[in-house]
Amino acid sequence: MVQQYVTDAQAQGLTQSEIEGGIVSAGWGFAAIFAQSLTLAKDVTRAGVMNAAFSMKNQSFPLYRDDVKISSDNDKDPWLVEALRIVHREGGTWVEASPVVDYNGKSNSFAG
């Protein structure tokens, strides 16, 4: 999946620095979620796309780790990405400092 991202990013004219910088891959990942929301939407309206996004169940996406699933339960749990891990740079490479922690269904709500 990462190789496909690199190939696609290069085809779109991104530099190696942009590809490896992190912010582009994060945007690429969120764009994949949005594209899936468009696919799942009953109609391509703001409400249709939002309803599709907030109804996702156990979706996997490129560039997300295999054990990270995207799920939402409308207003009960509207957060799509609730997994994280801590990493740090060491000798020019990323080193995992903690395993993935998944807070799916445990984050706060949008309600005030």
PDB file as gemmi writes it, atoms N, CA and C in Angstrom:
CRYST1    1.000    1.000    1.000  90.00  90.00  90.00 P 1                      
ATOM      1  N   MET A   1       0.810  -1.190   0.000  1.00  0.00           N  
ATOM      2  CA  MET A   1       0.000   0.000   0.000  1.00  0.00           C  
ATOM      3  C   MET A   1       0.858   1.260   0.000  1.00  0.00           C  
ATOM      4  N   VAL A   2       1.940   1.231   0.755  1.00  0.00           N  
ATOM      5  CA  VAL A   2       2.816   2.396   0.788  1.00  0.00           C  
ATOM      6  C   VAL A   2       3.459   2.598  -0.576  1.00  0.00           C  
ATOM      7  N   GLN A   3       3.866   1.510  -1.221  1.00  0.00           N  
ATOM      8  CA  GLN A   3       4.478   1.634  -2.545  1.00  0.00           C  
ATOM      9  C   GLN A   3       3.494   2.236  -3.539  1.00  0.00           C  
ATOM     10  N   GLN A   4       2.215   1.863  -3.445  1.00  0.00           N  
ATOM     11  CA  GLN A   4       1.202   2.438  -4.338  1.00  0.00           C  
ATOM     12  C   GLN A   4       1.058   3.934  -4.082  1.00  0.00           C  
ATOM     13  N   TYR A   5       1.078   4.327  -2.809  1.00  0.00           N  
ATOM     14  CA  TYR A   5       1.036   5.752  -2.456  1.00  0.00           C  
ATOM     15  C   TYR A   5       2.213   6.485  -3.080  1.00  0.00           C  
ATOM     16  N   VAL A   6       3.425   5.932  -2.948  1.00  0.00           N  
ATOM     17  CA  VAL A   6       4.620   6.573  -3.492  1.00  0.00           C  
ATOM     18  C   VAL A   6       4.498   6.688  -5.012  1.00  0.00           C  
ATOM     19  N   THR A   7       4.073   5.617  -5.660  1.00  0.00           N  
ATOM     20  CA  THR A   7       3.912   5.628  -7.115  1.00  0.00           C  
ATOM     21  C   THR A   7       2.894   6.679  -7.543  1.00  0.00           C  
ATOM     22  N   ASP A   8       1.730   6.691  -6.875  1.00  0.00           N  
ATOM     23  CA  ASP A   8       0.682   7.661  -7.210  1.00  0.00           C  
ATOM     24  C   ASP A   8       1.131   9.095  -6.934  1.00  0.00           C  
ATOM     25  N   ALA A   9       1.812   9.297  -5.803  1.00  0.00           N  
ATOM     26  CA  ALA A   9       2.275  10.641  -5.454  1.00  0.00           C  
ATOM     27  C   ALA A   9       3.308  11.135  -6.461  1.00  0.00           C  
ATOM     28  N   GLN A  10       4.221  10.266  -6.876  1.00  0.00           N  
ATOM     29  CA  GLN A  10       5.212  10.648  -7.882  1.00  0.00           C  
ATOM     30  C   GLN A  10       4.529  10.984  -9.208  1.00  0.00           C  
ATOM     31  N   ALA A  11       3.516  10.203  -9.562  1.00  0.00           N  
ATOM     32  CA  ALA A  11       2.781  10.459 -10.803  1.00  0.00           C  
ATOM     33  C   ALA A  11       2.073  11.806 -10.775  1.00  0.00           C  
ATOM     34  N   GLN A  12       1.738  12.282  -9.579  1.00  0.00           N  
ATOM     35  CA  GLN A  12       1.082  13.585  -9.432  1.00  0.00           C  
ATOM     36  C   GLN A  12       2.093  14.726  -9.307  1.00  0.00           C  
ATOM     37  N   GLY A  13       3.401  14.394  -9.381  1.00  0.00           N  
ATOM     38  CA  GLY A  13       4.434  15.421  -9.388  1.00  0.00           C  
ATOM     39  C   GLY A  13       4.978  15.805  -8.027  1.00  0.00           C  
ATOM     40  N   LEU A  14       4.668  15.041  -6.999  1.00  0.00           N  
ATOM     41  CA  LEU A  14       5.209  15.358  -5.679  1.00  0.00           C  
ATOM     42  C   LEU A  14       6.687  14.995  -5.609  1.00  0.00           C  
ATOM     43  N   THR A  15       7.444  15.784  -4.869  1.00  0.00           N  
ATOM     44  CA  THR A  15       8.860  15.510  -4.682  1.00  0.00           C  
ATOM     45  C   THR A  15       9.032  14.423  -3.617  1.00  0.00           C  
ATOM     46  N   GLN A  16      10.209  13.833  -3.568  1.00  0.00           N  
ATOM     47  CA  GLN A  16      10.495  12.808  -2.557  1.00  0.00           C  
ATOM     48  C   GLN A  16      10.344  13.393  -1.158  1.00  0.00           C  
ATOM     49  N   SER A  17      10.776  14.626  -0.988  1.00  0.00           N  
ATOM     50  CA  SER A  17      10.652  15.303   0.307  1.00  0.00           C  
ATOM     51  C   SER A  17       9.187  15.461   0.704  1.00  0.00           C  
ATOM     52  N   GLU A  18       8.348  15.832  -0.239  1.00  0.00           N  
ATOM     53  CA  GLU A  18       6.913  15.972   0.054  1.00  0.00           C  
ATOM     54  C   GLU A  18       6.282  14.617   0.384  1.00  0.00           C  
ATOM     55  N   ILE A  19       6.684  13.595  -0.343  1.00  0.00           N  
ATOM     56  CA  ILE A  19       6.133  12.256  -0.131  1.00  0.00           C  
ATOM     57  C   ILE A  19       6.498  11.740   1.253  1.00  0.00           C  
ATOM     58  N   GLU A  20       7.716  11.983   1.680  1.00  0.00           N  
ATOM     59  CA  GLU A  20       8.196  11.463   2.959  1.00  0.00           C  
ATOM     60  C   GLU A  20       7.916  12.392   4.131  1.00  0.00           C  
ATOM     61  N   GLY A  21       7.436  13.599   3.873  1.00  0.00           N  
ATOM     62  CA  GLY A  21       7.285  14.596   4.918  1.00  0.00           C  
ATOM     63  C   GLY A  21       6.221  14.323   5.963  1.00  0.00           C  
ATOM     64  N   GLY A  22       5.253  13.499   5.668  1.00  0.00           N  
ATOM     65  CA  GLY A  22       4.239  13.165   6.661  1.00  0.00           C  
ATOM     66  C   GLY A  22       2.914  13.858   6.452  1.00  0.00           C  
ATOM     67  N   ILE A  23       2.922  15.158   6.223  1.00  0.00           N  
ATOM     68  CA  ILE A  23       1.660  15.885   6.096  1.00  0.00           C  
ATOM     69  C   ILE A  23       0.922  15.488   4.823  1.00  0.00           C  
ATOM     70  N   VAL A  24       1.670  15.197   3.761  1.00  0.00           N  
ATOM     71  CA  VAL A  24       1.034  14.777   2.511  1.00  0.00           C  
ATOM     72  C   VAL A  24       0.373  13.412   2.695  1.00  0.00           C  
ATOM     73  N   SER A  25       1.057  12.487   3.361  1.00  0.00           N  
ATOM     74  CA  SER A  25       0.471  11.158   3.562  1.00  0.00           C  
ATOM     75  C   SER A  25      -0.752  11.237   4.466  1.00  0.00           C  
ATOM     76  N   ALA A  26      -0.750  12.125   5.439  1.00  0.00           N  
ATOM     77  CA  ALA A  26      -1.938  12.300   6.288  1.00  0.00           C  
ATOM     78  C   ALA A  26      -3.109  12.803   5.450  1.00  0.00           C  
ATOM     79  N   GLY A  27      -2.865  13.793   4.617  1.00  0.00           N  
ATOM     80  CA  GLY A  27      -3.907  14.304   3.732  1.00  0.00           C  
ATOM     81  C   GLY A  27      -4.386  13.245   2.764  1.00  0.00           C  
ATOM     82  N   TRP A  28      -3.456  12.429   2.266  1.00  0.00           N  
ATOM     83  CA  TRP A  28      -3.798  11.344   1.347  1.00  0.00           C  
ATOM     84  C   TRP A  28      -4.737  10.361   2.042  1.00  0.00           C  
ATOM     85  N   GLY A  29      -4.438  10.047   3.298  1.00  0.00           N  
ATOM     86  CA  GLY A  29      -5.283   9.130   4.067  1.00  0.00           C  
ATOM     87  C   GLY A  29      -6.680   9.685   4.295  1.00  0.00           C  
ATOM     88  N   PHE A  30      -6.770  10.955   4.657  1.00  0.00           N  
ATOM     89  CA  PHE A  30      -8.091  11.569   4.866  1.00  0.00           C  
ATOM     90  C   PHE A  30      -8.862  11.678   3.554  1.00  0.00           C  
ATOM     91  N   ALA A  31      -8.136  11.893   2.450  1.00  0.00           N  
ATOM     92  CA  ALA A  31      -8.801  11.928   1.143  1.00  0.00           C  
ATOM     93  C   ALA A  31      -9.389  10.565   0.801  1.00  0.00           C  
ATOM     94  N   ALA A  32      -8.709   9.492   1.195  1.00  0.00           N  
ATOM     95  CA  ALA A  32      -9.232   8.140   0.957  1.00  0.00           C  
ATOM     96  C   ALA A  32     -10.534   7.928   1.721  1.00  0.00           C  
ATOM     97  N   ILE A  33     -10.604   8.440   2.945  1.00  0.00           N  
ATOM     98  CA  ILE A  33     -11.842   8.340   3.731  1.00  0.00           C  
ATOM     99  C   ILE A  33     -12.952   9.130   3.053  1.00  0.00           C  
ATOM    100  N   PHE A  34     -12.630  10.326   2.571  1.00  0.00           N  
ATOM    101  CA  PHE A  34     -13.633  11.147   1.897  1.00  0.00           C  
ATOM    102  C   PHE A  34     -14.120  10.463   0.621  1.00  0.00           C  
ATOM    103  N   ALA A  35     -13.197   9.879  -0.146  1.00  0.00           N  
ATOM    104  CA  ALA A  35     -13.571   9.181  -1.379  1.00  0.00           C  
ATOM    105  C   ALA A  35     -14.499   8.007  -1.065  1.00  0.00           C  
ATOM    106  N   GLN A  36     -14.215   7.274   0.004  1.00  0.00           N  
ATOM    107  CA  GLN A  36     -15.092   6.170   0.398  1.00  0.00           C  
ATOM    108  C   GLN A  36     -16.453   6.692   0.841  1.00  0.00           C  
ATOM    109  N   SER A  37     -16.477   7.836   1.503  1.00  0.00           N  
ATOM    110  CA  SER A  37     -17.751   8.457   1.895  1.00  0.00           C  
ATOM    111  C   SER A  37     -18.581   8.791   0.664  1.00  0.00           C  
ATOM    112  N   LEU A  38     -17.930   9.300  -0.381  1.00  0.00           N  
ATOM    113  CA  LEU A  38     -18.634   9.582  -1.634  1.00  0.00           C  
ATOM    114  C   LEU A  38     -19.195   8.300  -2.245  1.00  0.00           C  
ATOM    115  N   THR A  39     -18.406   7.234  -2.202  1.00  0.00           N  
ATOM    116  CA  THR A  39     -18.847   5.950  -2.748  1.00  0.00           C  
ATOM    117  C   THR A  39     -20.042   5.398  -1.991  1.00  0.00           C  
ATOM    118  N   LEU A  40     -20.029   5.527  -0.672  1.00  0.00           N  
ATOM    119  CA  LEU A  40     -21.096   4.971   0.171  1.00  0.00           C  
ATOM    120  C   LEU A  40     -22.335   5.854   0.239  1.00  0.00           C  
ATOM    121  N   ALA A  41     -22.212   7.117  -0.152  1.00  0.00           N  
ATOM    122  CA  ALA A  41     -23.329   8.056  -0.033  1.00  0.00           C  
ATOM    123  C   ALA A  41     -24.493   7.649  -0.934  1.00  0.00           C  
ATOM    124  N   LYS A  42     -25.698   7.747  -0.395  1.00  0.00           N  
ATOM    125  CA  LYS A  42     -26.895   7.453  -1.189  1.00  0.00           C  
ATOM    126  C   LYS A  42     -27.106   8.520  -2.249  1.00  0.00           C  
ATOM    127  N   ASP A  43     -26.722   9.753  -1.933  1.00  0.00           N  
ATOM    128  CA  ASP A  43     -26.743  10.835  -2.909  1.00  0.00           C  
ATOM    129  C   ASP A  43     -25.580  11.758  -2.595  1.00  0.00           C  
ATOM    130  N   VAL A  44     -25.057  12.407  -3.626  1.00  0.00           N  
ATOM    131  CA  VAL A  44     -23.886  13.247  -3.442  1.00  0.00           C  
ATOM    132  C   VAL A  44     -24.337  14.659  -3.082  1.00  0.00           C  
ATOM    133  N   THR A  45     -24.773  14.768  -1.845  1.00  0.00           N  
ATOM    134  CA  THR A  45     -25.102  16.044  -1.229  1.00  0.00           C  
ATOM    135  C   THR A  45     -24.287  16.132   0.045  1.00  0.00           C  
ATOM    136  N   ARG A  46     -24.233  17.301   0.635  1.00  0.00           N  
ATOM    137  CA  ARG A  46     -23.497  17.451   1.890  1.00  0.00           C  
ATOM    138  C   ARG A  46     -24.009  16.461   2.924  1.00  0.00           C  
ATOM    139  N   ALA A  47     -25.326  16.403   3.092  1.00  0.00           N  
ATOM    140  CA  ALA A  47     -25.923  15.497   4.080  1.00  0.00           C  
ATOM    141  C   ALA A  47     -25.662  14.037   3.719  1.00  0.00           C  
ATOM    142  N   GLY A  48     -25.764  13.693   2.438  1.00  0.00           N  
ATOM    143  CA  GLY A  48     -25.542  12.314   2.021  1.00  0.00           C  
ATOM    144  C   GLY A  48     -24.129  11.844   2.304  1.00  0.00           C  
ATOM    145  N   VAL A  49     -23.142  12.696   2.012  1.00  0.00           N  
ATOM    146  CA  VAL A  49     -21.744  12.340   2.239  1.00  0.00           C  
ATOM    147  C   VAL A  49     -21.455  12.276   3.744  1.00  0.00           C  
ATOM    148  N   MET A  50     -21.977  13.227   4.508  1.00  0.00           N  
ATOM    149  CA  MET A  50     -21.772  13.208   5.957  1.00  0.00           C  
ATOM    150  C   MET A  50     -22.409  11.969   6.588  1.00  0.00           C  
ATOM    151  N   ASN A  51     -23.612  11.628   6.160  1.00  0.00           N  
ATOM    152  CA  ASN A  51     -24.278  10.435   6.695  1.00  0.00           C  
ATOM    153  C   ASN A  51     -23.477   9.177   6.377  1.00  0.00           C  
ATOM    154  N   ALA A  52     -22.924   9.104   5.181  1.00  0.00           N  
ATOM    155  CA  ALA A  52     -22.101   7.950   4.813  1.00  0.00           C  
ATOM    156  C   ALA A  52     -20.840   7.882   5.673  1.00  0.00           C  
ATOM    157  N   ALA A  53     -20.185   9.023   5.861  1.00  0.00           N  
ATOM    158  CA  ALA A  53     -18.968   9.056   6.674  1.00  0.00           C  
ATOM    159  C   ALA A  53     -19.258   8.670   8.119  1.00  0.00           C  
ATOM    160  N   PHE A  54     -20.359   9.171   8.650  1.00  0.00           N  
ATOM    161  CA  PHE A  54     -20.691   8.904  10.047  1.00  0.00           C  
ATOM    162  C   PHE A  54     -21.373   7.566  10.253  1.00  0.00           C  
ATOM    163  N   SER A  55     -21.431   6.749   9.212  1.00  0.00           N  
ATOM    164  CA  SER A  55     -22.017   5.409   9.315  1.00  0.00           C  
ATOM    165  C   SER A  55     -21.014   4.324   8.936  1.00  0.00           C  
ATOM    166  N   MET A  56     -19.755   4.675   8.770  1.00  0.00           N  
ATOM    167  CA  MET A  56     -18.750   3.683   8.367  1.00  0.00           C  
ATOM    168  C   MET A  56     -18.540   2.659   9.468  1.00  0.00           C  
ATOM    169  N   LYS A  57     -18.350   1.424   9.045  1.00  0.00           N  
ATOM    170  CA  LYS A  57     -18.110   0.338   9.988  1.00  0.00           C  
ATOM    171  C   LYS A  57     -16.885  -0.464   9.556  1.00  0.00           C  
ATOM    172  N   ASN A  58     -15.874  -0.486  10.396  1.00  0.00           N  
ATOM    173  CA  ASN A  58     -14.686  -1.331  10.208  1.00  0.00           C  
ATOM    174  C   ASN A  58     -14.076  -1.245   8.813  1.00  0.00           C  
ATOM    175  N   GLN A  59     -13.904  -0.032   8.322  1.00  0.00           N  
ATOM    176  CA  GLN A  59     -13.297   0.192   7.009  1.00  0.00           C  
ATOM    177  C   GLN A  59     -11.776   0.241   7.150  1.00  0.00           C  
ATOM    178  N   SER A  60     -11.086  -0.340   6.196  1.00  0.00           N  
ATOM    179  CA  SER A  60      -9.626  -0.273   6.121  1.00  0.00           C  
ATOM    180  C   SER A  60      -9.245   0.643   4.976  1.00  0.00           C  
ATOM    181  N   PHE A  61      -8.135   1.349   5.142  1.00  0.00           N  
ATOM    182  CA  PHE A  61      -7.693   2.287   4.119  1.00  0.00           C  
ATOM    183  C   PHE A  61      -6.193   2.178   3.916  1.00  0.00           C  
ATOM    184  N   PRO A  62      -5.737   2.437   2.675  1.00  0.00           N  
ATOM    185  CA  PRO A  62      -4.297   2.463   2.428  1.00  0.00           C  
ATOM    186  C   PRO A  62      -3.623   3.511   3.314  1.00  0.00           C  
ATOM    187  N   LEU A  63      -2.424   3.229   3.697  1.00  0.00           N  
ATOM    188  CA  LEU A  63      -1.572   4.061   4.550  1.00  0.00           C  
ATOM    189  C   LEU A  63      -1.961   4.021   6.027  1.00  0.00           C  
ATOM    190  N   TYR A  64      -3.100   3.457   6.355  1.00  0.00           N  
ATOM    191  CA  TYR A  64      -3.414   3.225   7.763  1.00  0.00           C  
ATOM    192  C   TYR A  64      -2.904   1.835   8.118  1.00  0.00           C  
ATOM    193  N   ARG A  65      -2.472   1.655   9.312  1.00  0.00           N  
ATOM    194  CA  ARG A  65      -1.980   0.343   9.718  1.00  0.00           C  
ATOM    195  C   ARG A  65      -3.084  -0.695   9.612  1.00  0.00           C  
ATOM    196  N   ASP A  66      -2.693  -1.938   9.384  1.00  0.00           N  
ATOM    197  CA  ASP A  66      -3.669  -3.009   9.209  1.00  0.00           C  
ATOM    198  C   ASP A  66      -4.617  -3.145  10.394  1.00  0.00           C  
ATOM    199  N   ASP A  67      -4.137  -2.861  11.597  1.00  0.00           N  
ATOM    200  CA  ASP A  67      -4.978  -3.018  12.777  1.00  0.00           C  
ATOM    201  C   ASP A  67      -5.800  -1.771  13.110  1.00  0.00           C  
ATOM    202  N   VAL A  68      -5.764  -0.762  12.246  1.00  0.00           N  
ATOM    203  CA  VAL A  68      -6.572   0.444  12.440  1.00  0.00           C  
ATOM    204  C   VAL A  68      -7.777   0.382  11.516  1.00  0.00           C  
ATOM    205  N   LYS A  69      -8.961   0.374  12.103  1.00  0.00           N  
ATOM    206  CA  LYS A  69     -10.210   0.350  11.345  1.00  0.00           C  
ATOM    207  C   LYS A  69     -10.946   1.666  11.574  1.00  0.00           C  
ATOM    208  N   ILE A  70     -11.596   2.139  10.535  1.00  0.00           N  
ATOM    209  CA  ILE A  70     -12.359   3.378  10.606  1.00  0.00           C  
ATOM    210  C   ILE A  70     -13.818   3.006  10.832  1.00  0.00           C  
ATOM    211  N   SER A  71     -14.365   3.475  11.951  1.00  0.00           N  
ATOM    212  CA  SER A  71     -15.768   3.199  12.297  1.00  0.00           C  
ATOM    213  C   SER A  71     -16.383   4.433  12.920  1.00  0.00           C  
ATOM    214  N   SER A  72     -17.673   4.575  12.737  1.00  0.00           N  
ATOM    215  CA  SER A  72     -18.415   5.667  13.344  1.00  0.00           C  
ATOM    216  C   SER A  72     -19.827   5.177  13.637  1.00  0.00           C  
ATOM    217  N   ASP A  73     -20.457   5.833  14.581  1.00  0.00           N  
ATOM    218  CA  ASP A  73     -21.837   5.483  14.943  1.00  0.00           C  
ATOM    219  C   ASP A  73     -22.650   6.768  15.065  1.00  0.00           C  
ATOM    220  N   ASN A  74     -22.685   7.513  13.956  1.00  0.00           N  
ATOM    221  CA  ASN A  74     -23.422   8.773  13.887  1.00  0.00           C  
ATOM    222  C   ASN A  74     -23.154   9.650  15.094  1.00  0.00           C  
ATOM    223  N   ASP A  75     -24.167  10.181  15.737  1.00  0.00           N  
ATOM    224  CA  ASP A  75     -23.947  11.130  16.831  1.00  0.00           C  
ATOM    225  C   ASP A  75     -23.475  10.456  18.115  1.00  0.00           C  
ATOM    226  N   LYS A  76     -23.589   9.139  18.236  1.00  0.00           N  
ATOM    227  CA  LYS A  76     -23.099   8.442  19.434  1.00  0.00           C  
ATOM    228  C   LYS A  76     -21.577   8.392  19.454  1.00  0.00           C  
ATOM    229  N   ASP A  77     -20.965   8.255  18.289  1.00  0.00           N  
ATOM    230  CA  ASP A  77     -19.511   8.198  18.162  1.00  0.00           C  
ATOM    231  C   ASP A  77     -19.123   8.710  16.775  1.00  0.00           C  
ATOM    232  N   PRO A  78     -19.065  10.034  16.584  1.00  0.00           N  
ATOM    233  CA  PRO A  78     -18.828  10.593  15.253  1.00  0.00           C  
ATOM    234  C   PRO A  78     -17.365  10.610  14.811  1.00  0.00           C  
ATOM    235  N   TRP A  79     -16.449  10.251  15.671  1.00  0.00           N  
ATOM    236  CA  TRP A  79     -15.024  10.333  15.322  1.00  0.00           C  
ATOM    237  C   TRP A  79     -14.629   9.161  14.443  1.00  0.00           C  
ATOM    238  N   LEU A  80     -14.032   9.433  13.304  1.00  0.00           N  
ATOM    239  CA  LEU A  80     -13.667   8.379  12.360  1.00  0.00           C  
ATOM    240  C   LEU A  80     -12.329   7.731  12.687  1.00  0.00           C  
ATOM    241  N   VAL A  81     -11.344   8.524  13.042  1.00  0.00           N  
ATOM    242  CA  VAL A  81     -10.004   7.998  13.326  1.00  0.00           C  
ATOM    243  C   VAL A  81      -9.738   8.176  14.819  1.00  0.00           C  
ATOM    244  N   GLU A  82      -9.669   7.064  15.528  1.00  0.00           N  
ATOM    245  CA  GLU A  82      -9.488   7.130  16.982  1.00  0.00           C  
ATOM    246  C   GLU A  82      -8.330   6.258  17.461  1.00  0.00           C  
ATOM    247  N   ALA A  83      -7.461   5.872  16.568  1.00  0.00           N  
ATOM    248  CA  ALA A  83      -6.309   5.059  16.943  1.00  0.00           C  
ATOM    249  C   ALA A  83      -5.044   5.895  16.789  1.00  0.00           C  
ATOM    250  N   LEU A  84      -4.083   5.648  17.652  1.00  0.00           N  
ATOM    251  CA  LEU A  84      -2.832   6.388  17.580  1.00  0.00           C  
ATOM    252  C   LEU A  84      -1.689   5.537  18.097  1.00  0.00           C  
ATOM    253  N   ARG A  85      -0.509   5.967  17.750  1.00  0.00           N  
ATOM    254  CA  ARG A  85       0.703   5.377  18.304  1.00  0.00           C  
ATOM    255  C   ARG A  85       1.740   6.474  18.404  1.00  0.00           C  
ATOM    256  N   ILE A  86       2.682   6.302  19.267  1.00  0.00           N  
ATOM    257  CA  ILE A  86       3.748   7.282  19.437  1.00  0.00           C  
ATOM    258  C   ILE A  86       5.004   6.735  18.758  1.00  0.00           C  
ATOM    259  N   VAL A  87       5.625   7.588  17.943  1.00  0.00           N  
ATOM    260  CA  VAL A  87       6.870   7.232  17.264  1.00  0.00           C  
ATOM    261  C   VAL A  87       7.873   8.359  17.462  1.00  0.00           C  
ATOM    262  N   HIS A  88       9.139   8.060  17.283  1.00  0.00           N  
ATOM    263  CA  HIS A  88      10.168   9.089  17.326  1.00  0.00           C  
ATOM    264  C   HIS A  88      11.248   8.767  16.301  1.00  0.00           C  
ATOM    265  N   ARG A  89      12.010   9.805  15.931  1.00  0.00           N  
ATOM    266  CA  ARG A  89      13.094   9.624  14.969  1.00  0.00           C  
ATOM    267  C   ARG A  89      14.330   9.139  15.717  1.00  0.00           C  
ATOM    268  N   GLU A  90      14.970   8.154  15.130  1.00  0.00           N  
ATOM    269  CA  GLU A  90      16.195   7.632  15.730  1.00  0.00           C  
ATOM    270  C   GLU A  90      17.113   7.189  14.597  1.00  0.00           C  
ATOM    271  N   GLY A  91      18.223   7.865  14.456  1.00  0.00           N  
ATOM    272  CA  GLY A  91      19.169   7.494  13.416  1.00  0.00           C  
ATOM    273  C   GLY A  91      18.608   7.563  12.005  1.00  0.00           C  
ATOM    274  N   GLY A  92      17.735   8.519  11.741  1.00  0.00           N  
ATOM    275  CA  GLY A  92      17.196   8.697  10.401  1.00  0.00           C  
ATOM    276  C   GLY A  92      16.004   7.819  10.070  1.00  0.00           C  
ATOM    277  N   THR A  93      15.518   7.051  11.028  1.00  0.00           N  
ATOM    278  CA  THR A  93      14.332   6.216  10.787  1.00  0.00           C  
ATOM    279  C   THR A  93      13.312   6.438  11.898  1.00  0.00           C  
ATOM    280  N   TRP A  94      12.067   6.081  11.611  1.00  0.00           N  
ATOM    281  CA  TRP A  94      11.013   6.177  12.607  1.00  0.00           C  
ATOM    282  C   TRP A  94      11.013   4.909  13.455  1.00  0.00           C  
ATOM    283  N   VAL A  95      10.969   5.089  14.762  1.00  0.00           N  
ATOM    284  CA  VAL A  95      10.955   3.967  15.701  1.00  0.00           C  
ATOM    285  C   VAL A  95       9.655   4.044  16.494  1.00  0.00           C  
ATOM    286  N   GLU A  96       8.956   2.931  16.549  1.00  0.00           N  
ATOM    287  CA  GLU A  96       7.694   2.873  17.273  1.00  0.00           C  
ATOM    288  C   GLU A  96       7.983   2.842  18.770  1.00  0.00           C  
ATOM    289  N   ALA A  97       7.443   3.822  19.504  1.00  0.00           N  
ATOM    290  CA  ALA A  97       7.654   3.902  20.941  1.00  0.00           C  
ATOM    291  C   ALA A  97       6.505   3.268  21.717  1.00  0.00           C  
ATOM    292  N   SER A  98       5.388   3.047  21.038  1.00  0.00           N  
ATOM    293  CA  SER A  98       4.253   2.379  21.681  1.00  0.00           C  
ATOM    294  C   SER A  98       3.447   1.673  20.604  1.00  0.00           C  
ATOM    295  N   PRO A  99       2.726   0.638  20.985  1.00  0.00           N  
ATOM    296  CA  PRO A  99       1.855  -0.007  19.998  1.00  0.00           C  
ATOM    297  C   PRO A  99       0.651   0.886  19.699  1.00  0.00           C  
ATOM    298  N   VAL A 100      -0.094   0.537  18.668  1.00  0.00           N  
ATOM    299  CA  VAL A 100      -1.317   1.275  18.347  1.00  0.00           C  
ATOM    300  C   VAL A 100      -2.297   1.126  19.500  1.00  0.00           C  
ATOM    301  N   VAL A 101      -2.867   2.247  19.919  1.00  0.00           N  
ATOM    302  CA  VAL A 101      -3.919   2.249  20.939  1.00  0.00           C  
ATOM    303  C   VAL A 101      -5.192   2.704  20.238  1.00  0.00           C  
ATOM    304  N   ASP A 102      -6.246   1.915  20.343  1.00  0.00           N  
ATOM    305  CA  ASP A 102      -7.494   2.211  19.650  1.00  0.00           C  
ATOM    306  C   ASP A 102      -8.542   2.695  20.650  1.00  0.00           C  
ATOM    307  N   TYR A 103      -8.995   3.917  20.455  1.00  0.00           N  
ATOM    308  CA  TYR A 103     -10.007   4.514  21.314  1.00  0.00           C  
ATOM    309  C   TYR A 103     -11.384   4.520  20.650  1.00  0.00           C  
ATOM    310  N   ASN A 104     -11.591   3.658  19.665  1.00  0.00           N  
ATOM    311  CA  ASN A 104     -12.865   3.627  18.951  1.00  0.00           C  
ATOM    312  C   ASN A 104     -14.033   3.453  19.924  1.00  0.00           C  
ATOM    313  N   GLY A 105     -14.979   4.382  19.842  1.00  0.00           N  
ATOM    314  CA  GLY A 105     -16.146   4.345  20.720  1.00  0.00           C  
ATOM    315  C   GLY A 105     -15.910   4.891  22.107  1.00  0.00           C  
ATOM    316  N   LYS A 106     -14.680   5.317  22.396  1.00  0.00           N  
ATOM    317  CA  LYS A 106     -14.359   5.798  23.735  1.00  0.00           C  
ATOM    318  C   LYS A 106     -14.056   7.299  23.783  1.00  0.00           C  
ATOM    319  N   SER A 107     -14.045   7.946  22.614  1.00  0.00           N  
ATOM    320  CA  SER A 107     -13.748   9.378  22.571  1.00  0.00           C  
ATOM    321  C   SER A 107     -14.999  10.168  22.970  1.00  0.00           C  
ATOM    322  N   ASN A 108     -14.788  11.417  23.271  1.00  0.00           N  
ATOM    323  CA  ASN A 108     -15.931  12.264  23.640  1.00  0.00           C  
ATOM    324  C   ASN A 108     -16.820  12.523  22.432  1.00  0.00           C  
ATOM    325  N   SER A 109     -17.986  13.049  22.661  1.00  0.00           N  
ATOM    326  CA  SER A 109     -18.932  13.312  21.569  1.00  0.00           C  
ATOM    327  C   SER A 109     -18.816  14.759  21.122  1.00  0.00           C  
ATOM    328  N   PHE A 110     -19.487  15.085  20.006  1.00  0.00           N  
ATOM    329  CA  PHE A 110     -19.525  16.463  19.533  1.00  0.00           C  
ATOM    330  C   PHE A 110     -20.455  17.313  20.384  1.00  0.00           C  
ATOM    331  N   ALA A 111     -21.327  16.673  21.139  1.00  0.00           N  
ATOM    332  CA  ALA A 111     -22.318  17.419  21.924  1.00  0.00           C  
ATOM    333  C   ALA A 111     -21.617  18.261  22.992  1.00  0.00           C  
ATOM    334  N   GLY A 112     -22.125  19.471  23.203  1.00  0.00           N  
ATOM    335  CA  GLY A 112     -21.536  20.386  24.160  1.00  0.00           C  
ATOM    336  C   GLY A 112     -21.911  20.039  25.539  1.00  0.00           C  
TER     337      GLY A 112                                                      
END                                                                             
